[in-house]
């Protein structure tokens, strides 16, 4: 599928985001189901259509989604932006009534943060994944969120969902010969002109530290070494003071 656009767009109209679905829900589900059905040896020569379930229908199988902990683990370990967006939309559809919208999800999350005494006036939620130029949060607010998460009832599951330095996920090739190996759970994020890390470091002195760093610069792509050095410095116990602007 190829989309093309022709015409003028006046600057005073401001930016607009348009979501285009290549397949509707029924077509997507039918295609996926039939592919699996044929892989299992089944045959199908009919057509698919939407409609009410007949009273004479007989249940032949039930599919349940993975548990939330597995979903979050896959999102965090591998930077799965599609899953992140789906989870974001699910939050709004669960808290309010379907259909899911980004506005509902953003409202649900802001309500949760206020109830959790984590007001974040600098938080902007857009599409729910890492592929947005509009979403933003301060490093301080994200650090506060990580501190709160580490004190919550799901702390262990959440921390274990983050990539481990030198071991797995997006951090598997980072710090493989450093003391931080296996001792840092770090979520990464990259876009053009952007590089970010956030998570937890278990230092050599036995202390645990929250680390958040955002780099917004045309040279951000070359900043991996700086982030590696920061994590290693924290692991060594942050014995020396430093000021980073």
Buried (B, 14 or more C-beta within 10 A) or exposed (E): EEEEEEEEEEEEEEEEEEEEEEEEEEEEEBEEEBEEEEEEEEEEEEEEEEEEEEEEEEEEEEEEEEEEBEBBBBBBBEBBBEBBBBBBBBBBBEBBEEEBEBEBBBBBBBEEBEEEEBEBEEBEBBBBBBEBEEBBBBBEBBBBBBEBBBEEEEEEBBBBBBBBBBBEBBBEEBBEEBBBBEBBBBBBBBBEEBBBBBBBBBBBEEEEBBBBBBBEEEEBBEBBEBBBEBBBBBBBEBEEEEEEE
